[in-house]
Amino acid sequence: MIRPLEYCDNLSHIRSSIDCIDYRIIELIAQRAQYVQQAAQYKSSLEEVKAEQRVINMFEQRNDWATNFKIEGKLVESVFQSIINHFINKETEIFHEQS
């Protein structure tokens, strides 16, 4: 359970909440993977897989989201750089398998 910060009375409460948050993040990454796999089926070229303009737009949007949540943009950019690169590589593999 993610305990609200005002009810975290000790380090154990905080660590337990962090573990729950991390579990949810991993669960969402797994869900994202399913969408990426589905999206790969609709792409007919490697240019569509790489979607360079889409990636640029995504980084701009995620940076805006980071600002709204008062999180450092560099952290969000680093996380999403890893996620996006990973899934572009996966989509590329799927694309080559389908070709």
C-alpha distances in whole Angstrom, upper triangle without the diagonal:
4,6,9,12,14,12,12,14,15,15,12,9,10,11,7,6,9,9,6,9,11,11,11,14,15,15,17,19,20,20,23,25,25,27,29,30,31,33,35,37,38,39,43,44,42,42,40,38,38,38,39,39,35,34,35,34,31,31,32,30,27,28,29,25,24,27,25,22,24,23,26,28,29,25,24,28,27,24,26,29,27,26,29,31,29,29,33,34,32,34,37,37,37,39,42,41,42,45
4,6,9,11,10,10,13,14,13,12,9,9,10,7,4,7,8,6,7,10,11,10,13,15,15,16,19,20,20,22,24,26,26,28,30,31,32,34,37,37,39,42,43,41,41,39,36,36,36,37,37,33,32,33,32,28,28,29,27,24,25,26,22,21,23,22,18,20,19,22,24,26,22,22,25,25,22,24,27,26,24,27,30,28,29,32,33,32,33,37,37,36,39,41,41,42,45
4,6,8,6,6,10,11,12,11,7,8,10,8,6,9,11,9,10,14,14,14,16,19,19,20,22,24,24,26,28,29,30,32,34,35,36,38,40,41,42,46,46,44,44,42,40,40,39,40,39,36,35,36,34,31,31,32,29,26,27,27,24,23,24,23,19,21,20,24,26,27,24,24,27,27,24,26,30,29,27,30,33,32,32,35,37,35,37,40,40,40,43,45,45,45,48
4,5,5,7,10,12,13,13,9,9,12,11,8,11,14,12,12,15,17,16,17,20,20,21,23,25,25,26,29,30,31,33,35,36,36,39,41,41,42,46,46,45,44,42,40,40,39,39,39,36,34,35,33,30,30,30,28,25,26,25,22,21,22,20,17,18,19,22,24,26,23,23,27,27,24,26,30,29,28,31,33,33,33,36,37,37,38,41,42,41,44,46,46,47,50
4,5,5,9,10,11,12,9,8,11,12,9,11,14,13,13,16,18,17,18,21,22,22,25,27,27,28,31,32,32,34,36,37,38,40,43,43,44,47,47,45,45,43,41,40,40,39,39,36,34,35,33,30,29,30,28,25,25,25,22,20,21,20,16,17,17,20,23,25,22,22,26,26,24,26,29,29,28,31,33,33,33,36,38,37,39,42,42,42,45,47,47,48,51
4,6,8,11,13,14,11,10,14,14,12,14,17,17,16,19,21,21,22,25,26,26,28,30,30,31,34,36,36,37,40,41,41,43,46,46,47,51,51,49,48,46,44,44,43,43,42,39,38,38,36,34,33,33,31,28,28,27,24,23,24,22,19,19,20,23,26,28,25,25,29,29,28,30,33,33,32,35,37,37,37,40,42,41,42,45,46,46,48,51,51,52,54
4,6,9,11,12,8,9,13,12,11,14,16,15,16,19,20,20,22,25,25,26,28,30,30,31,34,35,36,38,40,41,41,44,46,47,48,51,51,50,49,47,45,45,44,44,44,41,39,40,38,35,34,35,33,30,30,30,27,25,26,25,21,22,23,26,28,30,27,27,31,31,29,31,34,33,32,35,38,37,37,41,42,41,43,46,46,46,48,51,51,51,54
4,6,8,8,5,6,10,10,9,11,14,14,14,17,19,19,21,23,24,25,27,29,29,31,33,35,35,37,39,40,41,43,45,46,47,51,50,48,48,46,44,43,43,43,43,40,38,39,38,34,33,34,32,29,29,30,26,25,26,25,21,22,21,24,27,28,25,26,29,29,27,29,32,31,31,34,36,35,36,39,40,40,41,44,44,45,47,49,49,50,53
4,7,8,7,8,11,12,12,14,16,17,18,20,22,22,24,26,27,28,30,32,33,34,36,38,39,40,42,44,44,46,49,50,50,54,54,52,52,50,47,47,47,46,46,44,41,42,41,38,37,38,36,33,33,33,30,28,29,28,24,24,24,27,30,31,28,29,32,32,30,32,35,34,34,37,39,38,39,42,43,43,45,47,48,48,50,53,52,54,56
4,5,6,7,9,10,11,13,15,16,17,19,20,22,23,25,26,28,29,31,32,33,35,37,38,39,41,43,44,45,48,49,50,53,53,51,51,49,46,46,46,46,46,43,41,41,41,38,36,37,36,32,33,33,30,28,29,29,25,25,24,26,29,30,27,28,31,30,28,31,34,33,33,36,38,37,38,41,42,41,43,46,46,46,49,51,51,52,55
4,5,5,6,8,10,10,12,14,15,16,18,20,21,22,24,26,27,29,30,31,33,35,36,37,39,41,42,43,46,47,47,51,50,48,48,47,44,43,43,43,43,41,38,39,39,36,34,35,34,31,31,32,29,26,28,28,24,24,22,24,27,27,24,25,29,27,26,29,31,30,30,33,35,34,35,38,39,38,41,43,43,44,46,48,48,50,52
4,5,5,6,9,10,10,12,14,15,16,18,20,21,22,24,26,27,29,30,32,33,35,36,38,40,41,42,45,46,47,50,50,47,48,46,43,43,43,43,44,41,39,40,39,36,35,36,35,31,32,33,30,28,30,29,25,25,24,26,29,29,25,26,30,28,26,29,31,30,30,33,35,33,34,38,38,37,40,42,42,42,45,47,47,48,51
4,6,5,6,9,10,11,12,14,15,17,19,20,21,23,25,26,27,29,31,32,33,35,37,38,39,41,43,45,45,49,49,47,47,45,42,42,42,42,42,40,37,38,38,34,33,35,33,29,30,31,28,26,28,27,23,23,23,25,28,28,25,25,29,28,25,28,31,29,29,32,34,33,34,37,38,37,39,42,42,42,45,47,46,48,51
4,5,5,6,9,10,11,12,14,15,16,18,20,21,23,24,26,27,29,31,32,33,35,37,37,39,42,43,43,47,46,44,44,42,40,39,39,39,39,37,34,35,35,31,30,31,30,26,27,28,24,22,24,24,20,20,19,21,24,24,21,22,25,24,22,25,28,26,26,29,31,30,31,35,35,35,37,39,40,40,43,45,44,46,49
4,5,5,6,9,10,10,12,14,15,16,18,20,21,23,24,25,27,29,30,31,33,35,36,37,40,41,42,45,45,42,43,41,38,38,38,38,39,36,34,35,34,31,30,32,30,26,27,28,25,23,25,25,21,22,20,22,24,24,21,22,25,23,21,24,26,25,24,28,30,28,29,33,33,32,35,37,37,38,41,42,42,44,46
4,5,5,6,9,10,11,13,14,15,17,19,20,21,23,24,26,28,29,30,32,34,35,36,39,40,41,44,44,42,43,41,38,38,38,39,39,36,34,36,35,31,31,32,31,27,28,29,26,24,27,26,22,23,22,24,26,26,22,23,26,25,22,25,27,26,25,28,30,28,29,33,33,32,35,37,37,37,40,42,41,43,46
4,5,5,6,9,10,11,12,14,15,17,19,20,21,23,24,26,27,29,31,32,33,35,37,38,39,43,43,41,41,39,36,36,36,36,37,34,32,33,32,29,28,29,27,24,25,26,22,21,23,22,19,20,19,21,23,24,20,20,24,23,20,23,26,24,23,27,29,27,28,31,32,31,33,36,36,36,39,41,41,42,45
4,5,5,6,9,10,10,12,14,15,16,18,20,21,23,25,26,27,29,31,31,33,35,37,37,41,40,38,38,37,34,33,34,34,34,31,29,30,30,26,25,27,25,22,23,24,21,19,22,21,17,18,16,19,21,21,17,17,21,20,17,20,22,21,20,24,26,24,25,29,29,29,31,33,33,34,36,38,38,40,42
4,5,5,6,9,10,11,12,14,15,17,18,20,21,23,25,26,27,29,30,32,34,36,36,40,40,37,38,36,33,33,34,34,35,32,30,31,31,27,27,29,27,23,25,26,23,21,24,24,20,22,19,21,23,23,19,19,22,21,18,20,23,21,20,24,25,23,24,28,28,27,30,32,32,32,35,37,36,38,41
4,5,5,6,9,10,10,12,14,15,17,18,20,22,23,24,26,28,29,30,33,34,35,39,39,37,38,35,33,33,33,34,34,31,29,31,30,26,26,28,26,23,25,25,22,21,24,23,20,21,20,22,23,24,20,20,23,22,19,20,23,22,20,24,26,24,24,28,28,27,29,32,32,32,35,37,36,37,40
4,5,5,6,9,10,11,12,14,15,16,18,20,21,22,25,26,27,29,31,32,33,36,37,35,35,33,30,30,30,31,31,28,26,27,27,23,23,25,22,19,21,22,18,17,20,19,16,18,16,18,20,20,17,16,19,19,15,17,20,19,17,21,23,22,22,25,26,25,27,30,30,30,33,35,35,36,39
4,5,5,6,9,10,11,12,14,15,17,19,20,21,23,25,25,27,30,31,31,35,35,33,33,31,28,28,29,29,30,27,25,26,26,22,22,24,22,19,21,22,19,18,21,21,18,19,17,18,19,19,16,15,18,17,13,15,18,16,15,19,20,19,20,23,24,23,25,28,28,28,30,32,32,34,36
4,5,5,6,9,10,11,12,14,15,17,19,20,21,23,24,26,28,30,31,34,34,33,33,31,28,29,29,30,31,28,26,28,28,24,24,26,24,21,23,25,21,20,24,23,20,22,20,22,22,23,19,18,21,19,16,17,20,18,16,20,21,19,20,23,24,22,24,27,27,27,30,32,31,32,35
4,5,5,6,9,10,10,12,14,16,17,18,20,21,22,24,27,28,29,33,33,31,32,29,27,27,27,28,29,26,24,26,25,21,22,24,22,19,21,22,19,18,22,21,18,20,18,21,21,22,18,17,20,19,15,16,19,18,15,19,21,19,19,22,23,22,23,27,27,26,29,31,31,32,35
4,5,5,6,9,10,10,12,15,15,16,18,20,21,22,25,26,27,30,30,29,29,27,24,24,24,25,26,23,21,23,22,18,19,21,19,16,18,20,16,16,19,19,16,18,16,18,18,18,15,13,16,15,12,12,16,14,12,15,17,16,16,19,20,19,21,24,24,24,27,29,29,30,33
4,5,5,6,9,10,11,13,14,15,17,19,20,21,24,25,26,29,29,27,28,26,23,24,24,25,26,23,21,24,24,20,20,23,21,18,21,22,19,19,23,22,20,22,19,21,20,20,17,15,17,16,13,13,16,14,11,15,17,14,14,18,19,17,19,22,22,22,25,27,26,27,30
4,6,5,6,9,10,11,13,14,16,17,19,20,22,24,25,29,29,28,29,26,24,24,25,26,27,24,22,25,24,21,22,24,22,19,22,23,20,20,24,23,21,23,21,23,23,23,20,18,20,19,15,16,19,16,14,16,19,16,15,19,20,18,19,23,22,22,25,27,26,27,30
4,5,5,6,9,10,11,12,14,15,16,18,21,22,23,26,27,26,26,24,21,22,22,23,24,20,19,22,21,17,18,21,18,16,19,20,17,18,21,20,18,21,19,21,20,21,18,15,17,17,14,13,16,15,12,14,17,15,14,17,19,17,18,21,22,21,23,26,25,26,29
4,5,5,6,9,10,10,12,14,15,16,19,20,21,24,25,23,24,21,19,19,20,21,22,19,17,20,20,16,17,20,18,15,18,20,18,18,21,21,20,22,19,20,19,19,17,14,16,15,11,11,13,12,8,11,13,11,10,14,15,13,15,18,18,18,20,23,23,24,26
4,5,5,7,9,10,11,13,14,16,18,20,21,24,25,23,24,22,19,20,21,23,24,21,20,23,22,19,20,23,21,19,22,24,21,21,25,25,23,26,23,24,23,23,20,18,19,19,15,14,17,14,11,13,15,12,11,15,16,13,15,18,17,17,19,22,21,22,25
4,5,5,7,9,10,11,13,15,16,18,19,23,24,23,24,21,19,20,20,23,23,20,19,22,21,18,20,22,20,18,22,23,20,21,25,24,22,25,23,25,24,24,22,19,20,20,16,15,18,16,13,14,17,14,12,16,17,14,15,19,19,17,20,22,22,22,25
4,5,5,6,9,10,10,12,15,16,17,20,21,20,21,18,15,17,17,19,20,16,15,18,18,14,16,19,17,15,19,20,18,19,22,22,21,24,22,23,21,21,19,16,17,17,14,12,14,13,10,11,13,12,9,12,14,12,12,16,17,15,17,20,20,20,23
4,5,5,6,9,10,11,13,15,16,19,19,18,20,17,14,16,17,19,20,17,16,20,20,16,18,21,20,18,21,23,21,22,25,25,24,27,24,25,23,23,21,18,19,18,15,13,15,13,10,10,12,10,7,11,12,9,10,13,13,12,15,17,17,18,20
4,5,5,6,9,10,11,14,15,18,20,19,21,18,15,17,18,21,22,19,18,22,21,18,21,24,22,20,24,25,23,24,28,27,26,29,27,28,26,26,24,21,22,22,19,17,18,17,13,14,16,13,10,13,14,11,11,15,15,12,15,18,17,17,20
4,5,5,6,9,10,11,13,17,18,18,18,15,13,16,16,18,19,16,16,19,18,16,18,21,19,18,22,23,21,23,26,25,25,28,26,27,25,25,24,20,21,21,18,16,18,17,13,13,15,14,10,12,14,12,11,14,15,13,15,18,18,17,20
4,5,5,6,9,10,11,14,15,14,15,12,10,12,13,16,17,14,14,17,17,14,17,20,18,18,21,23,21,22,26,26,25,28,26,26,24,24,22,19,19,19,17,14,15,14,11,10,12,11,7,9,11,8,7,11,12,10,12,15,15,15,17
4,5,5,7,10,11,14,15,14,16,14,11,14,15,18,20,17,17,21,20,18,21,23,22,21,25,26,25,26,29,30,29,31,29,30,27,27,26,23,22,22,20,17,18,17,14,13,14,12,9,10,11,8,7,10,10,8,10,13,12,12,15
4,5,6,7,10,13,15,15,17,14,12,15,15,19,20,17,18,21,21,19,22,24,22,22,26,27,25,27,30,30,30,32,30,31,29,29,28,25,24,25,22,19,20,20,16,15,17,15,12,13,14,11,9,13,13,10,11,15,14,13,16
4,5,5,7,11,12,13,14,10,9,12,12,15,16,13,14,18,17,16,19,21,20,20,23,24,23,25,28,28,28,31,29,29,27,27,26,23,22,23,21,18,19,19,15,13,15,14,11,11,13,11,8,11,13,10,10,14,14,13,15
4,5,5,8,10,10,12,9,7,11,12,15,17,14,15,19,19,17,20,23,22,22,25,27,26,27,30,31,31,33,31,31,28,28,27,24,23,23,22,19,19,18,16,13,14,13,10,9,11,9,6,8,10,7,7,10,11,10,12
4,6,8,11,12,14,11,10,14,14,18,19,17,18,22,22,20,23,26,25,25,28,30,29,30,33,33,34,36,34,34,32,32,31,28,27,27,25,22,22,22,19,17,18,17,14,13,14,12,9,11,12,8,8,11,11,8,11
4,7,10,12,12,9,10,13,13,16,17,15,17,20,20,19,22,24,23,24,27,28,28,30,32,32,33,35,34,34,31,31,31,28,26,27,26,22,23,23,20,18,19,18,15,14,16,14,11,13,14,11,10,13,14,11,13
4,6,8,9,6,6,10,10,14,15,13,15,18,18,18,21,23,23,23,26,28,27,29,32,32,33,35,33,33,30,30,30,27,25,26,25,21,21,21,19,16,17,17,14,12,14,13,9,10,12,10,8,11,13,10,11
4,7,8,7,8,11,12,15,17,16,18,20,21,21,24,26,26,26,29,31,31,32,35,35,36,38,36,36,33,33,33,30,28,29,28,24,24,24,22,19,19,19,16,14,15,15,11,11,13,11,8,11,12,10,9
4,5,5,7,9,10,13,15,15,16,19,20,20,22,24,25,26,28,30,30,32,34,35,36,37,35,35,31,31,31,28,26,27,26,23,22,22,21,18,17,18,16,13,14,14,11,9,12,11,8,10,13,11,10
4,5,5,6,8,11,13,14,14,17,18,18,20,23,23,24,26,28,28,30,32,33,34,35,33,32,29,28,28,26,23,24,23,20,19,19,18,15,14,15,13,10,11,12,9,7,10,11,8,9,12,12,11
4,5,5,6,8,10,11,12,14,16,16,18,20,21,22,24,26,27,28,30,31,32,34,32,31,27,27,27,25,22,23,23,20,18,19,18,15,14,16,14,11,13,14,11,10,14,14,11,13,16,15,14
4,5,5,8,10,9,11,14,14,15,17,19,20,21,23,24,25,27,29,30,31,32,30,30,26,26,27,24,22,23,22,19,18,19,17,14,14,16,13,10,13,13,10,10,13,13,10,13,16,14,14
4,5,9,11,10,10,14,15,14,16,19,19,20,22,24,24,25,28,29,30,31,29,28,25,25,25,22,20,20,20,16,15,16,14,11,11,12,9,7,9,10,6,6,10,10,8,11,13,13,13
4,5,9,8,8,11,13,13,14,17,18,18,20,22,23,24,26,28,28,29,27,26,23,22,22,20,17,18,18,15,13,14,13,10,9,11,10,6,9,11,9,8,12,13,11,13,16,16,16
4,6,5,6,9,10,10,13,14,15,16,18,20,21,22,24,26,27,28,26,25,22,22,22,20,17,19,19,15,14,16,15,11,12,14,12,9,12,14,11,11,15,15,13,16,19,18,18
4,5,5,6,9,10,11,13,14,15,17,19,20,21,23,25,26,27,25,23,20,20,21,18,15,17,18,14,13,15,15,11,11,15,13,10,13,16,14,14,17,18,16,19,22,21,21
4,5,5,6,9,10,11,12,14,15,17,18,20,21,23,24,26,24,23,19,20,21,18,16,18,19,15,14,17,17,13,14,17,16,13,17,19,16,17,21,21,19,22,24,24,24
4,5,5,6,9,10,10,12,14,15,16,18,20,21,22,24,22,22,18,19,20,17,15,17,17,13,13,16,14,11,13,15,13,12,15,17,14,16,19,19,18,21,23,22,23
4,5,5,6,9,10,10,12,14,15,16,18,20,21,22,20,19,16,16,17,14,11,13,14,10,9,12,11,8,10,13,12,10,13,15,14,15,18,19,18,21,23,23,23
4,5,5,6,9,10,11,13,14,15,17,19,20,21,19,18,14,15,16,14,11,14,15,11,11,14,14,11,13,16,15,14,17,19,18,18,22,22,21,24,26,26,27
4,5,5,6,9,10,11,12,14,15,17,18,20,19,18,14,16,17,14,12,15,16,12,13,16,15,12,15,18,16,15,19,20,19,20,23,23,23,25,28,27,28
4,5,5,6,8,10,10,12,14,15,16,18,16,16,13,14,15,11,10,13,12,9,10,13,12,9,12,15,14,13,17,18,17,19,22,22,21,24,26,26,27
4,5,5,6,9,10,10,12,14,15,16,14,13,10,11,12,9,7,10,11,8,8,12,12,10,12,15,15,14,18,19,19,20,23,24,23,26,28,28,29
4,6,5,6,9,10,11,12,14,15,14,13,10,12,14,11,9,13,14,11,12,16,15,13,16,19,18,18,21,23,22,23,26,27,26,29,31,31,32
4,5,5,6,9,10,11,12,14,13,14,11,13,14,11,10,14,14,11,13,16,15,14,17,19,18,18,22,23,22,24,27,26,26,29,31,31,32
4,5,5,6,9,10,10,12,11,11,8,11,11,7,8,11,10,8,11,13,12,12,15,17,16,17,20,21,21,23,26,26,26,29,31,31,32
4,5,5,6,9,10,10,9,9,5,8,10,7,7,11,11,10,12,15,15,14,17,19,19,20,23,24,24,25,28,29,29,32,33,34,35
4,5,5,6,9,10,10,10,8,12,13,10,11,14,15,13,15,18,18,17,20,22,22,22,25,26,26,28,31,31,31,34,36,36,37
4,5,5,6,8,8,10,9,12,12,9,11,14,13,12,15,17,16,16,20,21,21,22,25,25,25,28,30,30,30,33,35,35,36
4,5,5,6,5,6,6,9,9,7,9,12,12,11,14,16,16,16,19,21,21,22,25,26,26,28,30,31,32,34,36,36,38
4,5,5,6,7,7,11,11,10,12,15,15,15,17,20,19,20,22,24,24,25,28,29,29,31,34,34,35,37,39,39,41
4,5,8,10,10,14,14,12,14,17,17,16,19,21,21,21,24,26,25,27,30,30,30,33,35,35,35,38,40,40,41
4,6,9,10,13,12,11,14,16,15,16,19,20,20,21,24,25,25,26,29,29,30,32,34,34,35,38,39,40,42
4,7,9,12,11,11,14,16,16,17,19,21,21,22,25,26,26,28,30,31,32,34,36,36,37,40,41,42,43
4,6,9,8,8,11,12,12,13,16,17,18,19,21,23,23,25,27,28,29,31,33,34,35,37,39,39,41
4,5,6,7,9,10,11,13,14,16,17,18,20,22,23,24,26,28,29,30,32,33,34,36,38,39,40
4,5,5,6,8,10,10,12,14,15,16,18,20,21,21,24,25,26,27,30,31,31,34,35,36,37
4,6,5,6,9,10,10,12,14,15,16,18,20,20,22,24,25,26,28,30,31,32,34,36,37
4,5,5,6,9,10,11,12,14,15,17,19,20,21,23,24,26,28,29,30,32,33,35,36
4,5,5,6,8,10,10,12,14,15,16,18,20,21,22,24,26,27,28,30,31,32,34
4,6,5,6,9,10,10,12,14,15,16,18,20,20,22,24,25,26,28,30,31,32
4,6,5,6,9,10,11,12,14,15,17,19,20,21,23,24,26,27,29,30,32
4,6,5,6,9,10,11,13,14,16,17,18,20,22,23,24,26,27,29,30
4,5,5,6,8,10,10,12,14,15,16,18,20,21,22,24,25,26,28
4,6,5,6,8,10,10,12,14,15,16,18,20,21,22,24,26,27
4,6,5,6,9,10,11,12,14,15,17,18,20,21,23,24,26
4,6,5,6,9,10,11,12,14,15,16,18,20,21,22,24
4,5,5,6,8,10,10,12,14,15,16,18,20,21,22
4,6,5,6,9,10,10,12,14,15,17,18,20,21
4,6,5,6,9,10,11,13,14,16,17,19,20
4,5,5,6,8,10,10,12,14,15,16,18
4,5,5,6,9,10,10,12,14,15,16
4,5,5,6,9,10,11,12,14,15
4,5,5,6,9,10,11,12,14
4,5,5,6,9,10,10,12
4,5,5,6,9,10,11
4,5,5,6,9,10
4,5,5,6,9
4,5,5,6
4,5,5
4,6
4
